[in-house]
Amino acid sequence: MIELNSVSYKIGNKEILKSINLNLKKDEKIIITGPNGAGKSTLALLLSGIIKPTDGNILIDGMDIQKMNPISLRKKIGIIFQEPETQFITMSVEREVMFGLQNLSIPVNEIISITNRTLAEFGIEHLRKRNPFDLSGGEKQLVILASIYAMGPDIIIFDETTTFLDKKLKKKIYSFWQKLKGFIVITEDFEEFPFGERLIVLENGEIQFNEKIDKLMENGYIRTSENIFKEELRNANINPEFYQ
Amino acid sequence: MISLTNVNVSIDRRYILKNISLDFFEREIHLIIGPTGAGKTTLLYAIKGFIPISSGNITSPRSDIVFERERMGLLFQFPEDMFFKETVYEEIAVGPSNFKFKNINELVLSALKKVQLDESYLERSPFSLSYGEKRRVALASILSFQPRWILMDEPIAGLDWEGIKILKDILLELKDECGIILVAHRYESLINIINRITLINKGQLIFSNQIHSVPWEIIDEIGCEIPYSIKKAMNLRNKGLELGYPLTIRELVNKIITINKGRTK
C-alpha cells in the first residue's frame, strides 16, 4: 500500500503538485492521466523516491520512502521512464539486467539464471551482447523493462512508457501489463485506459477525478476510438451493434 | 525535390538501410513509418547528411543538395537535447545568426508567433518549459532560419490533445512554404493532413504512395498501427460490407449513414 499524505511539490514559487492525498493498492491497476504539465511525471518521481516532497509524506507499507535505503526501496518500487537512455548504466544488455540484481546482493549463480530467464521472457536474448545505447528506441525500452522486472519490485510505475513504441512492442507491453497484478501507468493515450482498474486524472497539480474504470467505460466517458465511433452512430440513429 | 537513389547505409557491416530509392517533394507532408528498428531515424539523418551513406546518391535534381541541406531543419525526438542557450530568445536566434541574417529580431518573433507562443517566453530558460512548450520552442528555433525542408522525428509522441492540435495547425501553415518529412508511429491524429506515406521495414523500402493509394493491409501485416477507422472498415469488409478506406471516424460514419439512407429508400 502506498499512501500520499498532503504531498506538495514546488519549484521556486510554482506549485507543481498541490496537497495530494491518495491511497494506492499494490494489487490494483492504476492509470494516471492529465494534460501536459499537469504534474504526472513529478508524481512518478515522488513515488519512486527520486525527488522529495516539499510538504507532506509518502509511505510504502507504512514506511516513509525518504527514510528507506535505496536498495530496499527498489525492491518495493520500480520506475520506467519515457526516455530509456536516461536509465542505462552499463555497456551490454545482459550487464544492464545483471546490474540491478548485483545491487540486491543476490548470489552470482542466481543472478545468471534470473538474467537468462528475464531476457527470454522479454524476447531479447539475441541482443544480450549488444550495447544498449546502439539499440532502436523500442528495444531500449524492453531492456529497461527487463532490468527493472528482474529485480522483482512489488509495483512498477510506467511513465509514458509506450509513447515511442510501435504496435508490436506496444502489444508486448500490454500483454505484460495483463500479467501483472498491479501497476501504475501514466499515459495520455485513451486506448490504454481499459488496461487499468482505476483512473486518476491530474490537472494543475490536483486530483480532479479518481474512479473505477469499468463504470467509466460503460457510460462512454472514456473517449476511445471505439466509444467515439459508437456515439457518432447513435447520434445518427444507427444501432452500433450492427457494426461490431 | 530531394531524390534518394539506391541508398545504402551500413554500420559495422550491418545494413541499416538497403537500396532505398525515394523522392520527397516541396509543399507536401510526407510521413515515414515502419516498425521499431526499421531505419526511420537513420533515413532522416541520411537525408540531412548527418550520417554518411555507404553507396547510392542523395540529390536535388533542380537545385544543389548542399544548399538544400543547409536549409533543412531537423527536429530530434527529444527536443531538450537540442537546447544549449540560456533563454528562449537566444535559442531561436541561433539559426538566423548562423546564416548572418540581418533581421534576427523580426525572424525570432515571427517564429515564436508561428508556434503560437507569446513574447513572455523570450526571456525564459528553455529548460524551465513543459514538454509541449519545449517542442514548440525547438520547432521555432528551426523556423527562424526560414527552412526549405523540415524533418521531424516523432513530433507527436508525448504531446497531449491540445499540443497535437497546435502542431497540426502549424504544419498545415508551413506546408505552403516548405517540404515536411515526418517520422512517426502514432500518426492517426495527423492523418487528414498527410499527403504521402512511405513504409520501410528492416531497412528496405516497402512502398511510397500518395495517401489515397496507400496499401493499408501491408502496413497492418507488417505490424504498424493503422487508423481505427480503416481497421474497422477492414473488419466490416470481412463481414461483407464495403466501406473503402476511410481515414477518419467521421468519414467512416458518413459512409455508414449513406448506406443506411439507401436502405430506407
Interface residues (C-beta under 8 A of the other chain):
Chain A: P35 N36 G37 Q82 E83 L135 S136 G137 G138 E139 E160 T163 F164 L165 D166 K167 K168 L169 E188 S225 E226 I228 F229 E232 L233 A236 I238 Y243
Chain B: G34 P35 T36 G37 T41 Q77 F78 S130 Y131 G132 E154 A157 G158 L159 D160 W161 E162 G163 H185 G223 C224 E225 Y228 S229 K232 L236 I249 R250 L252 V253 I256 I257 N260
